[in-house]
Amino acid sequence: MSVVRQQNWTEPTPIQAQGWPLALSGRDLVGIAQTGSGKTLSVSWISWILLHRLLSRSQVDNLR
């Protein structure tokens, strides 16, 4: 997160703003945008969130 803060990003890029809600809803997504638009960061961020959700569910299942 420190890298994100250092970049002074205050809002997502258009491809991120349009793609994140779809990806988080579980739908497939194909994003086409120019180089430097934030596609890689977007995929990485969504992957981290989904992995975190999966691991959280796994930990709850282990408690049963």
C-alpha positions as CSV (number, residue, x, y, z in Angstrom):
1,M,0.0,0.0,0.0
2,S,2.9,2.4,0.6
3,V,3.7,2.3,-3.2
4,V,0.1,3.2,-4.0
5,R,0.2,6.1,-1.5
6,Q,3.5,7.3,-2.9
7,Q,1.9,7.5,-6.4
8,N,-0.8,9.9,-5.1
9,W,-3.5,8.0,-6.9
10,T,-6.8,9.4,-5.7
11,E,-9.2,7.4,-8.0
12,P,-9.1,4.4,-10.2
13,T,-8.5,4.7,-13.9
14,P,-11.5,4.2,-16.2
15,I,-10.6,0.6,-17.0
16,Q,-10.3,-0.1,-13.3
17,A,-13.5,1.7,-12.4
18,Q,-15.4,-0.3,-15.0
19,G,-13.7,-3.6,-14.5
20,W,-13.5,-4.0,-10.7
21,P,-17.3,-4.3,-10.0
22,L,-17.7,-6.9,-12.8
23,A,-14.7,-8.9,-11.6
24,L,-15.7,-8.8,-8.0
25,S,-19.2,-10.0,-8.9
26,G,-17.7,-13.2,-10.3
27,R,-18.3,-12.4,-14.0
28,D,-15.7,-13.0,-16.7
29,L,-14.1,-9.8,-18.0
30,V,-12.0,-8.8,-21.0
31,G,-10.4,-5.4,-20.6
32,I,-8.9,-3.6,-23.5
33,A,-7.1,-0.3,-22.9
34,Q,-3.9,1.4,-23.8
35,T,-0.5,0.7,-22.2
36,G,-0.2,2.4,-18.8
37,S,-3.9,2.5,-18.1
38,G,-3.7,0.2,-15.0
39,K,-4.8,-3.1,-16.4
40,T,-2.0,-5.1,-14.6
41,L,-2.6,-3.4,-11.3
42,S,-6.3,-4.0,-11.7
43,V,-5.9,-7.7,-12.2
44,S,-3.4,-8.0,-9.3
45,W,-5.7,-6.1,-7.0
46,I,-8.7,-8.2,-7.8
47,S,-6.7,-11.4,-7.5
48,W,-5.5,-10.4,-4.1
49,I,-9.1,-9.6,-2.9
50,L,-10.5,-12.9,-4.3
51,L,-7.6,-14.9,-2.7
52,H,-8.2,-13.1,0.6
53,R,-11.9,-14.0,0.4
54,L,-11.1,-17.6,-0.4
55,L,-8.6,-18.0,2.4
56,S,-11.0,-16.4,4.9
57,R,-13.7,-18.9,3.9
58,S,-11.2,-21.7,4.2
59,Q,-10.3,-20.6,7.7
60,V,-14.0,-20.6,8.7
61,D,-14.4,-24.0,7.3
62,N,-11.5,-25.3,9.3
63,L,-13.2,-24.1,12.5
64,R,-16.2,-26.4,11.9
